[in-house]
Amino acid sequence: MSMLASRQWLSCLKIGRSQYTRAMIGIIAGLFTVQASAQSSLPADLEKSWRATRLPDSAISLVVQEINGPRLISLNASEPRNPASVMKMVTTWAALSGLGPDYTWRTAFHAKGGGQVDAQGSLIGPLYLKAGGDPLLTIEELWGLLRELRLRGIKNLGQVVVDRSRFGRVTTDPGEFDAAPDRPYNASPDAMMVGLGAVRLLFQPDRQARKWVPIIDPPLQGIRINGDIKWSNVACPGSPSIATQVVPAGGNMVVNVSGTAAGSCGEFSVYRLALSQPEYFAALFQMLWKELGGTLAKGIIEGKVPSNAEPVVWHDSESLADTIRRINKQSNNVMARTLLLTLGAERTGAGATPATGAAAALAVLNEQNVNTRGWVLDNGAGLSREGRLTAEGLSDMLNAAWRSPLMPEFVSSLAISGIDGTVRRRLRADEVKGMAHLKTGTLRNVRALAGYVLGASGKRYILVSIVNDERSTAVRAFDDTLVSWLAAR
């Protein structure tokens, strides 16, 4: 205790009990203030980099914590802020620790009697499809399932009944967030999602005619391309940027395209949403089934798998440990949303919603003593204006993850500085390349960075930086300086 504090203590002995109590509170508060100030100060190099951003101190929440060591920096750590896609760290860790790394999703076809057919190959009764909520069922995997049906002698289908009851009413408006309904990052989650629900617009160069030939993949009925991409003879400036707009027209969906692309760039693709998830699945199923020589008499409807229907063929997804690598490294929104719903379905039962998924995630984290005060988990992806985390709580979570036996699976899901994922073009200097596992977050007025950094001494550090400000883009240089500073320690 300082000399000043000692004198205050002696003075307290001479005053009344209430005054004594107030004096002691003041002394303790003062001591904590000194401690907090020490934690909050930035080293000179970081202070200079922060001031260069010209952002107000109130705009950032920052925590730097040595693992199994002292806290180095703490600024506005308990302030709830929008973390953008850093929210995916919460979803993936809660799911990994709540479901286990070997968890898989099953998509299964059922039929009464296990798939009995008549002499013509017609299935007796409807074909039921139990949707499992697989975040990344591919077109090739669906084709493989349908091929398995054909190998079992099933050719003619009367009706296909899709059971999506694992999730509740989870359909979202893809245009609600930023009025860009055709962009894949806005895709709605769905229990029977295939290929993330997006079509590929492939543009092949016809060099002799100096024009671009558009192709829709998969070539679904009811979708067509309108418009032209202009041909340019300039040296390839990088990935072509074209404009698209998806509009309904006479029962079809028309993708209007425009823009200019350099022929020297060669073939290129863009991905767009043209149909809702149920419409996309129905069109894809019918196309693939027809290609396999099958027939479908009455179409595809929504329903439930009856208790007396038996499984015929099924597909199990890749493991959750592999899935979260795709989610975090590439920051995939619809996969993160689907994962949160899966956690809700496993913890609280069928009919999962974002609310039940969020409650399940918070329950998992609270079991780990993570401070989630002030948090708002709405869709699990961070594509939101309402989602909130605190740097303090996220640091708690990252510390809990590090101490867990599941740490290797979680850390390996994060992008590696200067090597892959969303930070492959950042932090490429030799002294920091490969030294950090990070998750980025980017929205209008939001920039966030969180993860683990390995220092030159062999010590590891937890880093959480969240900025909410209309000039938040200015923080990138500071964040990179911070990671480099830690890597050099």
C-alpha positions as CSV (number, residue, x, y, z in Angstrom):
1,M,0.0,0.0,0.0
2,S,1.3,3.5,-0.9
3,M,2.2,6.2,1.7
4,L,-0.9,8.1,0.7
5,A,-3.1,5.0,1.1
6,S,-1.6,4.4,4.6
7,R,-2.5,7.9,5.7
8,Q,-6.0,7.5,4.4
9,W,-6.3,4.3,6.4
10,L,-5.2,6.0,9.7
11,S,-7.7,8.8,9.1
12,C,-10.5,6.3,8.7
13,L,-9.9,5.2,12.3
14,K,-10.8,8.7,13.5
15,I,-14.2,9.1,11.7
16,G,-17.6,7.5,12.0
17,R,-18.5,4.1,10.7
18,S,-20.4,5.3,7.6
19,Q,-17.6,7.7,6.7
20,Y,-15.2,4.9,7.2
21,T,-17.1,2.6,4.8
22,R,-17.2,5.3,2.2
23,A,-13.5,6.1,2.6
24,M,-12.6,2.4,2.2
25,I,-14.6,2.1,-1.0
26,G,-12.8,5.1,-2.3
27,I,-9.4,3.6,-1.5
28,I,-10.2,0.3,-3.1
29,A,-11.7,2.0,-6.2
30,G,-8.6,4.1,-6.5
31,L,-6.4,1.0,-6.4
32,F,-8.4,-0.7,-9.1
33,T,-8.3,2.4,-11.2
34,V,-4.5,2.4,-11.0
35,Q,-4.5,-1.3,-12.0
36,A,-7.0,-0.7,-14.9
37,S,-5.0,2.2,-16.2
38,A,-1.9,0.1,-16.3
39,Q,-3.7,-2.5,-18.3
40,S,-5.3,0.0,-20.6
41,S,-2.2,1.8,-21.7
42,L,-0.7,0.9,-25.1
43,P,3.0,0.5,-25.7
44,A,4.6,3.4,-27.6
45,D,4.7,1.7,-31.0
46,L,1.0,0.6,-30.7
47,E,0.0,4.0,-29.4
48,K,1.5,5.7,-32.4
49,S,-0.3,3.2,-34.8
50,W,-3.6,3.7,-33.0
51,R,-3.4,7.5,-33.1
52,A,-2.7,7.2,-36.8
53,T,-6.2,5.7,-37.3
54,R,-7.7,9.0,-35.9
55,L,-10.5,6.8,-34.4
56,P,-11.8,7.8,-31.0
57,D,-10.7,5.7,-28.0
58,S,-14.4,4.9,-27.4
59,A,-14.7,3.1,-30.8
60,I,-12.5,0.1,-29.9
61,S,-12.8,-2.8,-27.5
62,L,-9.5,-4.5,-27.2
63,V,-8.1,-7.4,-25.1
64,V,-4.6,-8.8,-25.3
65,Q,-4.0,-11.7,-22.9
66,E,-0.9,-13.9,-22.6
67,I,-2.1,-17.5,-22.2
68,N,-1.3,-18.6,-18.7
69,G,0.1,-15.2,-18.1
70,P,-0.8,-11.5,-17.5
71,R,-3.3,-9.4,-19.4
72,L,-1.3,-7.0,-21.5
73,I,-4.0,-4.7,-22.8
74,S,-7.7,-4.1,-21.9
75,L,-9.7,-1.2,-23.4
76,N,-13.5,-1.0,-23.2
77,A,-13.4,-4.8,-22.7
78,S,-17.0,-5.1,-21.3
79,E,-18.6,-2.9,-23.9
80,P,-21.0,-5.0,-26.1
81,R,-20.2,-4.4,-29.8
82,N,-21.2,-5.7,-33.2
83,P,-18.4,-8.3,-34.0
84,A,-19.5,-9.0,-37.6
85,S,-18.2,-12.4,-38.8
86,V,-16.1,-12.9,-35.6
87,M,-19.4,-14.1,-34.3
88,K,-18.7,-17.3,-36.2
89,M,-16.0,-18.2,-33.7
90,V,-18.7,-18.4,-31.0
91,T,-21.0,-20.6,-33.2
92,T,-18.2,-22.9,-34.2
93,W,-16.7,-23.3,-30.7
94,A,-20.1,-23.8,-29.1
95,A,-21.0,-26.5,-31.7
96,L,-17.6,-28.2,-31.5
97,S,-17.6,-28.4,-27.7
98,G,-21.4,-29.1,-27.5
99,L,-21.6,-31.7,-30.3
100,G,-18.1,-33.1,-30.6
101,P,-15.6,-33.1,-33.5
102,D,-16.9,-36.3,-35.0
103,Y,-20.5,-35.2,-35.3
104,T,-22.0,-35.7,-38.7
105,W,-25.3,-34.9,-40.5
106,R,-27.4,-37.6,-42.2
107,T,-29.6,-37.1,-45.3
108,A,-31.7,-40.2,-45.8
109,F,-34.4,-41.5,-48.2
110,H,-37.1,-43.6,-46.7
111,A,-39.9,-45.7,-48.1
112,K,-42.5,-48.1,-46.8
113,G,-41.3,-51.6,-46.9
114,G,-37.7,-50.4,-47.4
115,G,-38.2,-49.5,-51.0
116,Q,-40.4,-52.2,-52.7
117,V,-40.9,-51.8,-56.5
118,D,-43.1,-53.5,-59.0
119,A,-42.1,-55.2,-62.2
120,Q,-41.7,-51.8,-64.0
121,G,-39.4,-50.4,-61.3
122,S,-42.2,-48.2,-59.8
123,L,-41.8,-47.5,-56.1
124,I,-44.7,-48.7,-54.0
125,G,-45.9,-45.5,-52.2
126,P,-44.1,-42.2,-51.8
127,L,-40.4,-41.6,-51.5
128,Y,-39.6,-39.8,-48.2
129,L,-36.6,-37.6,-47.8
130,K,-35.5,-36.8,-44.2
131,A,-33.5,-33.6,-44.3
132,G,-30.7,-33.6,-41.8
133,G,-29.6,-30.0,-42.0
134,D,-26.2,-30.8,-43.7
135,P,-24.5,-27.4,-44.1
136,L,-22.6,-28.5,-47.2
137,L,-24.4,-31.3,-49.1
138,T,-23.0,-31.0,-52.6
139,I,-24.7,-31.6,-55.9
140,E,-22.4,-34.6,-56.5
141,E,-23.4,-36.1,-53.1
142,L,-27.1,-35.7,-54.0
143,W,-26.5,-37.3,-57.4
144,G,-24.7,-40.2,-55.6
145,L,-27.8,-40.7,-53.3
146,L,-30.1,-40.8,-56.3
147,R,-27.8,-43.2,-58.1
148,E,-28.0,-45.5,-55.1
149,L,-31.8,-45.5,-55.5
150,R,-31.5,-46.4,-59.1
151,L,-29.1,-49.3,-58.3
152,R,-31.8,-50.7,-56.0
153,G,-34.2,-50.9,-59.0
154,I,-36.2,-47.8,-58.2
155,K,-37.0,-46.0,-61.5
156,N,-40.5,-44.5,-61.3
157,L,-41.5,-42.3,-58.5
158,G,-45.0,-41.2,-57.7
159,Q,-44.3,-38.4,-55.2
160,V,-41.4,-37.2,-53.2
161,V,-42.1,-35.9,-49.7
162,V,-39.4,-33.7,-48.1
163,D,-39.3,-33.6,-44.3
164,R,-37.6,-30.4,-43.1
165,S,-39.0,-30.7,-39.6
166,R,-35.6,-30.7,-37.9
167,F,-35.6,-26.9,-38.3
168,G,-38.6,-24.7,-37.7
169,R,-39.6,-21.6,-39.7
170,V,-36.1,-20.4,-40.5
171,T,-36.5,-19.0,-44.0
172,T,-35.1,-15.5,-44.4
173,D,-35.4,-12.9,-47.0
174,P,-32.1,-12.7,-48.8
175,G,-32.6,-9.1,-49.6
176,E,-33.4,-8.0,-46.1
177,F,-29.9,-7.3,-44.8
178,D,-28.4,-5.2,-47.6
179,A,-30.8,-5.2,-50.6
180,A,-28.6,-7.7,-52.5
181,P,-30.9,-10.8,-52.7
182,D,-28.9,-12.6,-55.3
183,R,-25.6,-12.7,-53.4
184,P,-24.7,-16.1,-51.9
185,Y,-23.6,-14.6,-48.6
186,N,-27.3,-13.7,-48.0
187,A,-28.6,-17.3,-48.6
188,S,-31.3,-18.5,-46.3
189,P,-30.6,-21.5,-44.2
190,D,-32.7,-24.7,-44.9
191,A,-32.7,-28.2,-43.6
192,M,-32.5,-29.5,-47.2
193,M,-29.9,-27.2,-48.6
194,V,-27.8,-28.4,-51.6
195,G,-24.7,-26.6,-52.9
196,L,-25.5,-23.6,-50.6
197,G,-28.5,-22.9,-52.9
198,A,-26.4,-21.0,-55.5
199,V,-26.0,-21.4,-59.2
200,R,-22.8,-20.8,-61.0
201,L,-22.7,-18.4,-63.9
202,L,-19.8,-19.6,-66.1
203,F,-18.5,-17.3,-68.8
204,Q,-16.3,-18.9,-71.5
205,P,-14.3,-16.8,-73.9
206,D,-15.0,-17.1,-77.7
207,R,-11.8,-15.4,-78.8
208,Q,-12.6,-15.6,-82.5
209,A,-15.9,-13.9,-82.1
210,R,-14.6,-11.7,-79.2
211,K,-17.5,-12.4,-77.0
212,W,-18.4,-14.2,-73.8
213,V,-20.5,-17.4,-73.8
214,P,-22.6,-17.7,-70.7
215,I,-23.5,-21.1,-69.1
216,I,-25.7,-21.8,-66.1
217,D,-24.4,-24.6,-63.8
218,P,-26.4,-26.6,-62.9
219,P,-28.7,-26.0,-65.9
220,L,-31.9,-25.9,-64.0
221,Q,-35.2,-25.5,-65.7
222,G,-36.7,-22.1,-65.3
223,I,-33.5,-20.1,-65.0
224,R,-31.9,-18.2,-68.0
225,I,-29.3,-15.5,-68.6
226,N,-30.1,-12.2,-70.3
227,G,-27.7,-9.5,-71.4
228,D,-24.1,-9.5,-72.5
229,I,-20.7,-9.1,-71.0
230,K,-18.6,-6.8,-73.2
231,W,-15.3,-8.0,-74.5
232,S,-12.1,-6.1,-73.7
233,N,-8.6,-6.5,-75.2
234,V,-6.7,-5.0,-72.3
235,A,-4.3,-6.9,-70.1
236,C,-6.1,-8.9,-67.4
237,P,-6.6,-6.4,-64.5
238,G,-7.7,-9.2,-62.1
239,S,-11.0,-11.0,-61.4
240,P,-13.7,-9.5,-63.7
241,S,-16.4,-7.5,-61.9
242,I,-19.8,-7.8,-63.5
243,A,-23.3,-6.7,-62.4
244,T,-26.2,-9.0,-62.0
245,Q,-29.9,-8.7,-61.2
246,V,-32.3,-11.7,-60.8
247,V,-35.9,-10.9,-61.8
248,P,-39.0,-13.1,-62.3
249,A,-40.3,-13.1,-65.9
250,G,-43.2,-15.3,-67.2
251,G,-42.8,-18.0,-64.6
252,N,-39.0,-18.1,-65.0
253,M,-36.1,-16.4,-63.2
254,V,-34.0,-14.3,-65.5
255,V,-30.4,-13.3,-64.5
256,N,-29.7,-10.0,-66.2
257,V,-25.9,-9.5,-66.6
258,S,-23.8,-6.5,-67.7
259,G,-20.3,-5.3,-67.5
260,T,-16.9,-5.7,-69.2
261,A,-14.3,-8.5,-68.9
262,A,-10.9,-8.7,-70.5
263,G,-10.5,-11.7,-72.8
264,S,-6.9,-12.2,-71.5
265,C,-8.4,-13.2,-68.1
266,G,-9.9,-16.3,-69.6
267,E,-12.9,-18.3,-68.3
268,F,-14.4,-17.0,-65.1
269,S,-17.4,-17.7,-62.8
270,V,-19.7,-15.9,-60.4
271,Y,-22.2,-17.5,-58.0
272,R,-25.7,-16.1,-57.5
273,L,-29.0,-16.9,-55.8
274,A,-31.8,-17.3,-58.3
275,L,-34.3,-19.5,-56.5
276,S,-35.4,-20.1,-52.9
277,Q,-33.8,-23.1,-51.2
278,P,-36.9,-25.4,-51.6
279,E,-37.3,-24.3,-55.2
280,Y,-33.6,-24.9,-55.9
281,F,-33.7,-28.3,-54.4
282,A,-36.9,-29.3,-56.3
283,A,-35.5,-28.2,-59.6
284,L,-32.2,-29.9,-59.0
285,F,-33.8,-33.2,-57.8
286,Q,-35.9,-33.4,-60.9
287,M,-33.0,-32.6,-63.2
288,L,-30.7,-35.2,-61.7
289,W,-33.4,-37.9,-61.4
290,K,-34.3,-37.4,-65.1
291,E,-30.6,-37.6,-66.1
292,L,-30.4,-40.9,-64.2
293,G,-33.3,-42.3,-66.3
294,G,-35.9,-41.9,-63.6
295,T,-39.5,-40.5,-63.8
296,L,-41.5,-38.5,-61.3
297,A,-45.3,-38.4,-61.7
298,K,-46.6,-36.1,-59.0
299,G,-43.8,-33.8,-58.0
300,I,-42.3,-32.8,-54.7
301,I,-44.2,-31.7,-51.6
302,E,-43.5,-30.9,-47.9
303,G,-44.4,-33.5,-45.3
304,K,-43.3,-35.8,-42.5
305,V,-41.6,-39.2,-42.7
306,P,-44.1,-41.7,-41.2
307,S,-43.0,-44.0,-38.4
308,N,-43.5,-47.1,-40.6
309,A,-41.2,-45.9,-43.4
310,E,-37.8,-47.6,-43.4
311,P,-34.4,-46.1,-44.6
312,V,-33.4,-47.1,-48.1
313,V,-30.2,-45.0,-48.8
314,W,-28.5,-42.3,-46.9
315,H,-25.5,-40.0,-46.9
316,D,-23.4,-38.9,-43.9
317,S,-21.6,-35.6,-44.2
318,E,-18.0,-34.8,-43.4
319,S,-17.2,-34.3,-39.7
320,L,-18.1,-31.2,-37.7
321,A,-14.3,-30.6,-37.2
322,D,-13.9,-30.4,-41.0
323,T,-17.0,-28.4,-41.4
324,I,-15.9,-25.6,-39.1
325,R,-12.7,-25.2,-41.0
326,R,-14.8,-24.2,-44.1
327,I,-17.0,-21.9,-42.0
328,N,-14.2,-20.0,-40.2
329,K,-11.5,-19.9,-42.9
330,Q,-13.9,-18.8,-45.7
331,S,-16.4,-17.0,-43.4
332,N,-19.4,-18.8,-44.8
333,N,-22.6,-17.3,-43.5
334,V,-25.3,-19.8,-44.4
335,M,-23.2,-22.7,-43.1
336,A,-22.7,-20.9,-39.8
337,R,-26.5,-20.2,-39.6
338,T,-27.2,-23.9,-40.3
339,L,-24.7,-25.0,-37.6
340,L,-26.3,-22.8,-35.0
341,L,-29.7,-24.4,-35.9
342,T,-28.2,-27.9,-35.6
343,L,-26.9,-27.1,-32.1
344,G,-30.4,-26.0,-31.2
345,A,-32.0,-29.1,-32.7
346,E,-29.6,-31.4,-30.8
347,R,-30.0,-29.6,-27.5
348,T,-33.7,-28.8,-27.5
349,G,-35.3,-31.0,-30.2
350,A,-36.7,-30.7,-33.7
351,G,-38.1,-27.4,-34.9
352,A,-34.9,-25.5,-34.2
353,T,-34.9,-21.7,-34.7
354,P,-32.2,-19.1,-34.4
355,A,-33.5,-18.4,-30.9
356,T,-33.2,-22.0,-29.7
357,G,-29.8,-22.3,-31.3
358,A,-28.6,-19.1,-29.6
359,A,-29.9,-20.3,-26.3
360,A,-28.1,-23.6,-26.7
361,A,-24.9,-21.9,-27.6
362,L,-25.1,-19.6,-24.6
363,A,-25.8,-22.6,-22.4
364,V,-22.7,-24.4,-23.6
365,L,-20.5,-21.4,-23.0
366,N,-22.0,-20.7,-19.5
367,E,-21.1,-24.3,-18.6
368,Q,-17.5,-23.3,-19.4
369,N,-17.8,-20.2,-17.2
370,V,-17.5,-17.8,-20.2
371,N,-18.8,-14.3,-19.3
372,T,-21.6,-13.8,-21.9
373,R,-23.1,-10.7,-20.2
374,G,-24.3,-8.3,-22.8
375,W,-24.1,-10.8,-25.7
376,V,-26.7,-11.1,-28.4
377,L,-26.5,-14.2,-30.6
378,D,-29.2,-13.8,-33.3
379,N,-28.2,-15.9,-36.4
380,G,-24.7,-17.2,-35.5
381,A,-23.1,-15.8,-38.6
382,G,-22.5,-12.2,-37.8
383,L,-24.4,-10.9,-40.8
384,S,-26.5,-8.7,-38.5
385,R,-26.9,-5.3,-37.0
386,E,-28.1,-6.7,-33.7
387,G,-25.5,-9.2,-32.8
388,R,-23.3,-8.3,-29.9
389,L,-20.2,-9.6,-28.1
390,T,-17.8,-8.2,-25.6
391,A,-14.0,-8.4,-26.0
392,E,-13.8,-9.6,-22.3
393,G,-16.2,-12.5,-22.9
394,L,-14.7,-13.5,-26.2
395,S,-11.3,-13.6,-24.6
396,D,-12.8,-15.8,-21.9
397,M,-14.1,-18.1,-24.6
398,L,-10.8,-18.3,-26.5
399,N,-9.0,-19.1,-23.2
400,A,-11.5,-21.9,-22.5
401,A,-11.1,-23.2,-26.0
402,W,-7.3,-23.2,-25.6
403,R,-7.5,-25.2,-22.3
404,S,-9.8,-27.8,-23.9
405,P,-8.8,-31.1,-25.4
406,L,-10.6,-29.9,-28.5
407,M,-8.2,-26.9,-28.9
408,P,-6.4,-28.3,-32.0
409,E,-9.6,-28.8,-33.9
410,F,-10.8,-25.3,-33.1
411,V,-7.5,-23.4,-33.7
412,S,-7.0,-25.2,-37.0
413,S,-10.3,-24.0,-38.2
414,L,-9.1,-20.4,-38.1
415,A,-7.4,-18.6,-41.0
416,I,-3.5,-18.6,-40.9
417,S,-1.9,-15.2,-41.2
418,G,-0.5,-14.7,-44.7
419,I,-1.4,-18.2,-45.8
420,D,-5.1,-19.0,-46.2
421,G,-8.6,-18.0,-45.6
422,T,-9.6,-14.4,-45.1
423,V,-6.1,-13.3,-44.0
424,R,-4.1,-14.9,-46.9
425,R,-3.3,-11.5,-48.3
426,R,-2.6,-9.9,-44.9
427,L,0.4,-10.2,-42.5
428,R,2.7,-11.8,-45.1
429,A,6.0,-10.5,-43.7
430,D,8.4,-13.3,-42.8
431,E,8.3,-12.5,-39.0
432,V,4.5,-12.8,-38.8
433,K,3.5,-15.1,-41.7
434,G,2.0,-18.3,-40.2
435,M,2.3,-17.0,-36.7
436,A,-1.3,-16.3,-36.0
437,H,-4.7,-18.1,-36.3
438,L,-7.3,-15.5,-36.8
439,K,-11.0,-14.7,-37.6
440,T,-11.9,-11.5,-39.3
441,G,-15.2,-9.6,-39.2
442,T,-16.3,-7.0,-41.7
443,L,-19.5,-5.0,-42.1
444,R,-20.3,-1.4,-42.8
445,N,-19.0,0.5,-39.7
446,V,-17.6,-2.7,-38.2
447,R,-14.1,-4.2,-38.2
448,A,-13.1,-7.0,-35.9
449,L,-10.2,-9.4,-35.5
450,A,-9.7,-12.2,-33.0
451,G,-7.7,-15.3,-32.4
452,Y,-4.3,-16.6,-31.3
453,V,-0.8,-15.3,-32.0
454,L,2.5,-17.2,-31.4
455,G,5.3,-15.0,-30.2
456,A,9.0,-15.3,-31.0
457,S,9.6,-16.4,-27.4
458,G,7.2,-19.3,-27.8
459,K,4.5,-17.7,-25.7
460,R,1.0,-17.5,-27.1
461,Y,-1.4,-14.6,-26.9
462,I,-5.2,-14.2,-27.2
463,L,-6.2,-11.1,-29.2
464,V,-9.6,-9.6,-29.5
465,S,-10.1,-6.3,-31.4
466,I,-13.6,-4.9,-32.2
467,V,-14.2,-1.5,-33.7
468,N,-17.7,0.0,-34.3
469,D,-17.4,3.4,-36.0
470,E,-18.3,4.9,-39.3
471,R,-14.6,5.0,-40.1
472,S,-13.8,1.5,-38.9
473,T,-11.8,0.6,-42.0
474,A,-9.0,2.7,-40.6
475,V,-8.2,0.1,-37.9
476,R,-6.8,-2.5,-40.2
477,A,-3.2,-1.1,-40.1
478,F,-3.4,-0.9,-36.3
479,D,-4.6,-4.5,-36.1
480,D,-1.8,-5.7,-38.3
481,T,0.7,-3.8,-36.3
482,L,-0.7,-5.4,-33.1
483,V,-0.4,-8.9,-34.5
484,S,3.2,-8.1,-35.7
485,W,4.0,-6.7,-32.2
486,L,2.8,-9.9,-30.5
487,A,4.6,-12.2,-33.0
488,A,7.8,-10.4,-32.2
489,R,7.5,-10.8,-28.4
